[in-house]
Amino acid sequence: MTKYFINDSVVKEYWDYIMHLTYSNSKYKGKTYKSYSIAESYRDGKKVRKRILWPIGKLSDIQAEQIKLICKTVENTDQLQTQLKDVAVLESRAYLDIAVVNELWNQWQLDQAFDYDVTAGALPTNTIAKILTINRCTDPCSHYSIPLWAKKSALEDVLKIDLSGLNDDKIYYELDKIHKNKISIENHLFNQTFRKRPESYKFINYDLTTSYFVGYNCDLSAFGKGKIECHGRRQVLLGVLINSEGYPFKWDVFPGNTAEVKTLKQNINTCKTRFKLTDKNVTLVFDRGIISEDNANLIEEAKLKYISALDRNQIPSCGVSLKSLNGLSIEDKDASNIPIPQGFLNYDDELYYHDNGVIGNKRFITGFNTTLFIEDRNNRDEKIAFFKDYLKEENKKLKNAQRDRQYDATKSRIVDALKRLKIHKYFEDPVLTSITVTYRLKNGQVKSVKSFKIEIKLLTDIIAADRLLDGVCVFITNHTEREDGVGFKAKPQSIVRAYRDKTKIEDVFKNVKSFLKIRPFFVNTGAHVKAVYTICILAYFINRYLSNQRKVIGEKDFLNSKELYAPFKDIDIATLEAKNTGETLKKAVKLPAVTQMLLEKLGMSNVVFGQ
């Protein structure tokens, strides 16, 4: 039986049942009043009943809430009473963006991708890979700095594991394990994406990019022909295969001096043997510079299709006629006023195409872009005009020289100017004619100086031939099968579209280099470098999926934008302390309505802390 003691209006009780605040309604002179009481619930056989302990009467809303809180405190020993001014924030840690990446990792079941020679225990290989991937997506830093990042973030709360064993030695040890699981990871990504959408493998894009080392030696790195920022630095080459939705499923890291044309062979074999794509009407799409006679033959032997484009210098010898492009000129800068070459059909507002059919055993489609036509022609004319002005000024300086000029140095300066402008092929070698410059010194003596006059001839025939290629591209494919009476099975529009859609693979490189910060490398063994790339590919995979999902719900493509995770930033977990008791509590920052709605649309309401 329950006993109650009342002393100085403070209720102290020993109870067998739950005590709570209740009320009943009554009317007086047309108005409704609430009459409050303290009641308790008790069980009478199988029925739950209620009995009034103390009738209270009228209460304000605030008084009612205060009594309810007292009842909760009596009922639950974990319930605390304190004042807002006595609550202190001990710390706040980044949380929601980490939780989102963790949820996406789990949705794709990426833990299952690690099944070869993995570390077991509290921090297994797949968990380290997850931690590295989360870091790459949310706050990329060096592997040496990741343990500190983990301690300052809410990673431990999200993963619900003890991270005391996370240190740089552990990370570097697991990078070797991650690299050993590369094939398993590739197979997992392929199987998952193919199972969800087999049609996304109708077109497969392949391309390469370079990344450079800063201050580290690595046997895998080498000096190569990277872009301007890579010149003079050791490099590695990344090759990636993606499906038409932009999801990577195969990647390789080559020494920086590897010829791009030689990197395709093993990917052709992988598509044929490991992924069994030869029987699924798959087309490989890759950029200029990779197509060669040998690669074309390898693709044919593997019973795969391909779509690519010729380099500018390959076009004149491919057998495609450019006669219809002869005589085109620029009357103004409006691309809409450029006359469309005879036989070309409209693809979009800028691009026109002509299917040249099969020449030899390959099919060629000529594209003509009016905007690029204007840019190519103006760019060349402006460079030539700039060089002519430069040459005129240089001859003026030579004519007024006050010291002897050297032949080799003078000629090299002119040649270097042509190379910088990339118009060296339009000019013959400079001809330097010796001249003598005389001038009178202040003391009246006449001094003679050896100098030169520079003459250089334009190669008008080469310029005319190059002008034919302004705005021109030529697509090449082995889609040569015909349908009776209706031409080729693969329409020229679909071939052009497939090649132009290869921009998705450029998104991979932009995301990996800029937003995932692959450079500079903070590792220096071949296995570790390859493992870093694997982590970056996994991070890109998650970023691409999140971007695609946000597009599905009507948002923009935020893939290569800081806005991709912006709605989830600054949603931290705060540790609160009641000063009067010393008790602490972890609580997530209140979600903005827009973030709550976004999580609901993405089906990720479960990532909110405390749910």
Beta strands, then each sheet from edge to edge (+ up, - down):
strand 1: 3-7
strand 2: 10-14
strand 3: 19-28
strand 4: 31-44
strand 5: 47-57
strand 6: 87-94
strand 7: 203-212
strand 8: 222-223
strand 9: 234-242
strand 10: 248-255
strand 11: 283-286
strand 12: 305-309
strand 13: 345-346
strand 14: 351-359
strand 15: 362-369
strand 16: 431-440
strand 17: 446-455
strand 18: 472-477
strand 19: 482-483
strand 20: 487-488
strand 21: 572-578
strand 22: 584-588
sheet 1: 1+ 2-
sheet 2: 3+ 4- 5+
sheet 3: 6+ 21- 22+
sheet 4: 8+ 9- 7+ 11+ 12+ 18- 15+ 14- 13+
sheet 5: 8+ 9- 10+
sheet 6: 16+ 17-
sheet 7: 19+ 20-
end
